[in-house]
């Protein structure tokens, strides 16, 4: 018997509706070492949920699985029913029902899945369990097969971290404590860019800690990838961010998919909102696209379309939307897996330090290899949402690396690129975010410099300079505040529709007050809200000289104050860059294209990462750790 997937129990009540739904009279018991469901007569347990649905459509398309059955550990008398639903289906089909009397935990009952699950009409199915006895108990369940595995899979789990010790330890412990995963062949490679972890914190042979200089996410992931490749043991690799929460079943399901795969494909795990755990933030994404008011896809260099964004998967009717399979351009590195052949055929990631490395890598898989990037429902992580994070210095890498990625593909011309710069720059100026504006300009300047900006700069030193530059405008500050203060600011900042329309017109003409005299501007603070459901418009800032940026889920607020001299200086530099880019446009794109094969080679990366120096660092780190424990 080979287990395909397990019925998962929630680990906390806040996510229970993503796993199980109990009617009145049935209860999820979290007090036991193992979570269980206790029933009274006629109470119902429904698995019509995100994690415990079986998404037939995807298994039919991407695996060679055939004969499946459920094994359920129950105590009491029950009616077991199987229901199937479809994309945009308004009703459900009953595909199986039967009564089981005097069930014992020591003798799991077997429910054979009807062959219809492999039909053209495959959708998703789920169990519904009704207790027929006075009391009942459900403690465990799975879907299994007698079909032998088609492939032996060994997985290198590669995590790059920078001072996120608690997250990393929790992820490692979650995976290592999973009994079923212990039967699989895997190893953790933890690349510690912050060098704050200790070897003795990971004594398990399946975990290797690699102290590393801060070469960013791209450098950390690639450092771990090179180490895993050199061991020559792994058929697949999984990139996984450090600041995530994960159900280990996502990794087990990944093994099964590859063990029974009928083709080679990459898997992109969905990102769920860490603060609103029932919301999908992204299930794959499209590059430089958006949807217009008519529902049509449009190209825009400044955009990116997160698929299934804000889908509430706590609502059972929304789960069927996941059956509408998108074809993403890429999957983010918070959970992204691929085969050994991908690296052999197309090389390593680009040395982008941070941002856009996962985009470029995914685009290459799609474009050069023609392989699918599949977003399997039920394979996901919880990650801190981006609306809670300040951009700041990240803008440098976002802009520079997007321009480099575009150079590889020539998707957008000079005019589109200038629009991209101008639109991004004006937005920062309209909310007095001069530091972000400086980052945008610096990103463009370094792109125009060409590949030497990567080849001739130590990435750790360059990053330190970028951090300093991102704080040069002292009219911007950050401080911690209370939720009551945030609430008060939000209420004060509310405006009616007509006022916002007027502000938009005047704000555009005056660059949000930069070209107005002081006596026409207000000295009061105005709050600018950024959240999961709503972002304020930039014209809300007008006619104030100060704006307070408040991000949902973030205890810090940023205060920006108007500075006309800084604004004018940035606009002058913007004009200089436009002229310089027009002169260098053709040559710089050619330079980046010519550098591509070199930058994605193992030879380049070993030199870039200074792996000889890294070996000395590794030895020194371990020796120091050993001395500290004596």
N, C-alpha and C positions, 0 to 999 in steps of 0.2 A: 504493500500500500504506500502510495506517495500522496502527501497532503498538498493540495493546490492552494487553498487559502483557509484561514481560520475565521470562525465567528468571533469577533473581537468585543470585549467588554470595555466600557469606558473606565478610565483611571480616576476621573473626577466628575462630579455632578454637572459642572459647567459645560461639558462636552457630551453629556449622556444622549442627547437627541441626535447626535451625529452617529451614534452606534445602535441604540435600542429605544423603542417606545413601549412603555408599559401602561396598560389601561388601569383603571381603578381596581384594586384588589391584587395587582401584581407589583412587585417592588424590587428595585435594584438594591442589593445589600452590599454596601461598601465596607462594612465592619469586618468581613471575613478577610483572611489572607488572600483568597482568590475571590474576586467579585462574582456574585451569583444572582439569579433571579428567583425570588420566592413567589409562588402563586397561591391564590385562593380559588374556589370553584368559579368557573366561567370567566376568569380574568384572562387577559390576552397580552402576549408579547409579540410585537411586530418588529421585523428587521427591515422595514421599508425605510432604510437610512443610507447615508452616504458611504459609510465604511463597511456595512454588512450586506449591501446589495451585491449581486454577482452580475457583472457587466458582460453578458454573453457576447454581445456584438464585437467587443474588442478581442475576446479570447478566440472567437471564430476566425477573425481576420488575421490575427498575428501568431496563433499557435496551432499545433497539430493535435491538440487535446480532443478526445472523443467521449469516452464513457466516464461519467462522473456520478458521484453519489454523496449524500450527506451522511455524516455520523454525528449523532446527538446523544449527549449524556443527560438523561432526564430521570426524575423520580416521581411516579404517580401515573395518572391516566391523562392522555392528551389527544387532541385533534391537531394534526400537522397539515398545513396547506401551503402550496407554492403558488405564487402569483407572478405574472409577467406584465410589465408595462413597456411602452414604447415612447420614442421621441414624439412630443406633441400629442401623446395619447390622452384622451379624456376619461378612459375607463381602464380597468385592469382585467386580465384574463386569468381564470383559475386553471392551472395546468396540472395540478395534482392535489388530492386530499385523501387522508386516511386516518383512522383512529388507532391508537396504540394504548393497550391496557397494561397495568402493572409494570410500568417501566422501572428499571433499576439502574443506578449510576454505574454499577459494575458491568452492565451489559448494554453498550450503546446501541441505539436503534439505527437502522439503515434505511435511508430514503433514496431510491435511485432516481436520478434526474432524467426526465423524459428526453428522448432524442431530439425533440423539437428545439432544444436550445441551440443546435447547430444549423438551424434552418435559415433561409434568407430573411425571415422575419424576426431574427434574434433581437432582443432588446436588453432588458435587465430583469432579473427575477429576485425574489426575496421570500423568506419564510414568514409564516404567521403561526404562532403556537397558542392554542386555547386549552386551558386546564379543565379537565372533566371530573377530576376527583376533588375531594374537600381541600386538599393541600397538594402542592407540587413544587418541584425544584428543577431548575435548568442551570448546569454548571459549565458545560463545554460543548463545542460543536466545530465541525470543519467540513469542507468539501474535499473529497479525495478521489483517487483513481488507481486502478491496477496497472495502468499503462506505464511502461518503463520510460525513463527520461531519454530524450533524444540527444542531449548534449551534456557533457560534464562542464560545469561552470565554476570558475574561481574568480572571486571579486576582490579588487583592491579598493577600499573605501578611503578616499583622500580628503582630509579636512585641513584647510588653512585657517589659522587663528591668530588674532592679535589681541591679547589681553581679554579674552572671553573665557576664562578658566572654568567657571561654573557651568556654562552651557556645554562646553566640550566634554567635561567629566560626566555630565548627565547623559549626553548622547552615547558615549562609550559604554557607560553602565547599562543603559537601556538595551543596547544591542547585545552586550555580553551576557546579560541575564536571561535572554530569550532562549529557552531550552531547544526550540526547534531550529533556531539559527546555528546552534552549536554543531549540528550535523552538516552544515554547509561549509564550503571552503572559502574563507575570507580572511582579510587582515586589514587593520586600521593603520593608515599612515597619517600621523598628526604633525603637520608642519607648523612649528611655533615661531611665527615672525616676531612676536614680542619677547620671546625667550623668558617667559614667566612660569612655565610649567617645569616640573621635575620628573626625571626618569622613574624615580621610585613611586610616583603617583600612578604609574601604568605598568604594574609588574607582569601583566598577562602577556604571554608570548605572541598573542594575536594583535598586539598594539606596539607600534614603533613610533617613538617620539623623535622628531627631527628638528633640533634648534636651527633657526634660520635667521639671517638678516632680514630686515623689513623690505622685501621686494614686492609688496602688495599682494593682492589676491591672485593675480595672474602668475606672479613669481612663486608664490607659495604652492598653488595647485600644480604648477609645472614641476617644481622641485619634487613634490611627492610622486608625481607621475613618472618622472625619470627614475626615481628610486624603485618604484614598482616595476617598471619595464626592465630595469637591470636585473631584477630577480627572476624574470622570465618564467613566472608561475601563473600569471593571471590572464584569463580570457576576456575579462571586462573590467572597466574602471568606473567608479562613481565619485563625482565631485559633489561635496556637500558642505554648505556654509557652516561656520562655527556657531552663529547665534540663532539656532533653530531648536524647536521642540519636535520630536518625531515619535510616532508609533512604530515600533520595530517591525510590525507587519508590512509596512511599506517596503522595507528591504527584503523581507522574505518573499513577498509577491514579485519583486524584481528578479530574484533567483528563479522562481518558477517560470516566469515569462521567457527568460533566456534558455532555461532547460528544455522547454517545449516549443521554442520558436521555430517558425517555418520560414523565416527570413532574418536578415540582419537589420536591426533598427536601434535607434537611440531612444532613451526614455527620459522625458521631462516630467519631473514631479511638480504637482500643483503647489503654489504658495497660498496658504491660508493665513488670514490676518491673526497675528498673535494676540491682539487686544480685543478683537471681535471674532472669536474662533469659529463662528458659523459662516463667515464670509470668505469667498474665494477672492484673492487679490489678483492672481494670474494663473492661467492654465495654458502655458505657452504664449508666445507673442509674435506679432508681425512687425517687421522692421520698417521704420519711416512711413507708416501708414496711419490713417485715421478714417473714421466714418463720418460723412457729411450729413446734413439735415435730411437728405433724401434716402439715407441708408446705404449709400454707395461708398466703396473704398476709394480713397484718394491718397496720392503720394505727397509727403511733406517731410523734408529733411529733419525738422525739429520734433517730429512726432514718433510715437511708438504705440502700438495697440496691444494692450493686455487682454488676452482672450478670456472669456467667461468672468470678466471683472465685476466685482460686487455681487456675484451670484450667491444668494442665501441658500446654502445646502442643508440648513436645518429644516427647511420647508420641503416635504416629500415631493410635491409637484415640480419643484425646480430640479430635482435630481435627474429627471428624464432629459433635461437640456444637455446634460453631459454626454448623452448618446449621440448628439449631433457633433460628429468628429470634425474638428478644425485641422488645418494643415499649417502648423506654426513654422515660422522662419527659424526660430531658435527656442531653446529652453535655458533658463537661467541656471547658474552654477549653485543655487541653493540646494538643488537635487537634480543632477544630470548624469546619466550613465551612457556608456558607449563601449564598443568592442575594441579589441586589440587591433583588428584589421583597419579600423578608422585611423589610428595613429600611423600605422604602416603606410597607408595610402595617401595621407594628406598632411602629416606632420603634427607638430606641437602647437599649442595656443600662441597667439601673438604676445609680445612683451609689453603689454599695455599698463602694467602696474595694477590699476583698478579701473572698473567701468568699461563696458563694451567688449571685453575679452570673450564673454560668453556669447554675445551677439555674433561677433565675427566667427567664432568657432562653429556655432550652429549653422550660420549661413554657408560655411564651407562644406559641412556635412550634406546639406541639402543640394548645393549647387555643383560641387565637384564630384561628390560620390553618388548623388541622386538617392540617398537613403532617407527613409522616413524618420521623423522625430515624432514620437507617439506620446500623447498625454493620456496615460491610463487613469481613469477615474478610480479613486481609492488609494492611489499612491501619491502622498503629499507630505508636506511639513508645515509647521506653524513658524512664521518668521515675522520679525518686527516690521510693520508696514512703513512704506516710504514717506507717507504724509507726516509721520512723527519725527522724521529726520531732517536736520538742516543740511542744505546743499553745500554752500561755502566752497571750500577747496575742491570738492568733488567735481565742480563745474569745469575745472581745468582739464581733468582727465576725460570727462564726458564729451567736451567739445573737441579736444585734440584727437581722441581716439575715434570719434564718429567721422571726422574728416579723413583720417587714415583709412578707416573701413570703406568709406565712399570711394577713395582713390583706387582701391583694389577692384572696384566694380564699375566705376564711372556712371553711377546711377543718377547723379545730379551735377549740373553744370555750374559755371561761375555765378550766374545770376541767382540760382537757387541757393548757392552757398552763402552769398552775400545776404540774401533774405534771412537765412538761418541765423547768421551772426547778428544782423540788425534786430530781428524779432527778439532774440534771446537777450541782447544787450538792453534794448529799450524796456523790456519787462523789469529788469533789475533796477534801472534808473528810475522807473516810475514808482517804485516802492523804496527808493533811497538805499538800495543794497549795492553800494559801490564796491565792496569787497568781491561780491560775486561777479560784478561787471569786470573787475580787474582779472579775475580767473578766466573769464571768457576770452578776453583779449590775449592773455598769456597763452591760452590753449591754441588760439589761432596763430600767434607768433611762432610758437614752437613747431606747429604743423608746417608752416611755411619754411622754417629752417631745414626741414627734411629729415631723413633717417639718422643723421648725425646726432640729433637730439637724444636719441635712444642709445646709439652706439658709443658716444663720447661722454655720457653722463652716468655716474653711479646713481642708480635709481633711488637709493636710500638718501643720498645727499640731495638729489634733485627734489625729492619729496619734502625734505626739511625746508628747502628754499620756498617751495610752493606754500607750505603751511605758514611761513613768515609773511609771504606776500598776501595771503588771504586775510591778514589781520591789520593791514597798514592803515586803514581808515578808522580813526578813533571815534568817528561819529556813530559807530555801531558797537553795541555791547550786548552781552548775554547775562541773564541772571535767573535764579530759581525763584519761583513765585508759588503762591497758594492757589488751589482750585477756586476759592471764593473770589480772589482778585481777577482771575481769568474770566469767571462768569460775569462779573461786573463790567469788565472791559467789553465783553461780547455784547452785552445789552446796550451799552452806550454807543457801540459802533453800528447798530442797526439803522438802515436807511430805507425810505420807501422808493418805489420804482422810478417815479418822475425825477427825484433828486439824483438818482444814480445815472439816468440818461443825460442830464445836464452836466454832471461831473465828468462823464466820459468825453463829451464834446470839448469842454473847456480844458480838461486834463490833457487831451491829445495835443491841443493847440499850444499849450504852455508847458509841455512835458511835466505834467502834474504839479505845476506851480513853480518850477525852476525859473521860469521867465517872468514871474510876477513879483512886484515889490512886496516887502515884508508885511506892510500894513493890510494887505488883502489876504494874508494867510493866518491861520489859527495856531496858537501855541499849545493847544490841547493834544493829548495823545489820542490816536484812533487805533482800534484793534483790527488786525488783519488775521482772519481765521483760516486755518488750513486743516481740514479733517477728512475722514473717510467718505462722508456723504456730501460735503460741500466745501468749496474753496471760495473765499471772497474775491471779488473783482478788483483789479488794481485801482480803478477810479474811485473806490471807496476811500482811498487815502486823501484825495483832494477835498478841501483846501488846507490840509494840515501840514505842518512842518516836521511832525514826528509820527512814526508808525510803530506799533508794537505787534510783532509777529507771534502768534500763538498757534502751536501745533497740537492737535489732539493726541493724547497719549504721551506728551512730553512735558515734564515738570518745569522746563526752562523756557523763558520767553526772550526774544531778541528785540532790541529797541534800535531803530534806525532814525537818524535825523538828517534833514535836508542839508546839502553842502554844495552850493552852486559852483565853487571853484573845482571841486572834484569832478562834478558832472561835466563841466566844459572840457577839462583836461582829458577825461575818458572819451568824449566825443571827438576830440582832435586826434587822439591815438587810434580811434575807430577809423577815421578817414585815412590815416597813414597806412593802416593794415589793408584797407580796401585797395589802395593804390599798389601796395607791395604785392598783394595777392594777384592782382591783374597782371603784373610783370612776371611773376613766378608760377602762374597757374598751370601751364602745360608741363613745365619742367619738374615741378615739385610732385605732381601726380605720377609722373613717370618714375621719379626717384623712389617713391614709396612702393610702387608696383614692383620695381626691380629688386627692392630689398625684401620682399615678402618671403620668398623661398629661403633666403638666408636667415631671416628672423624666426622662422618656424622649424629650423633644423636643430637636432640635438647638439651638434657641434657649437652653434651659436649660444644655445641656452646654457651649456656647461661653462662656457667662458663668461657669459652674462651673470650667471649666478655665483661665479667664482667658487666653483665646487672644491678646488684644492684648498682654498681658504676655509671653506665650510667644514671640511674634514678636520682642520685644526680647531675650528670653533667648537665642533662637536666634541672632540676629545677634551678641550678645556672645560666645556660646560659640564660634562660628565664627571671630570676630576673634581671640579668645585662642588658639585652636588654630593659626591662621595665624601669630601672633607667635611661638608656641613652636617652630614648625618653622624659623624664620629664624635 
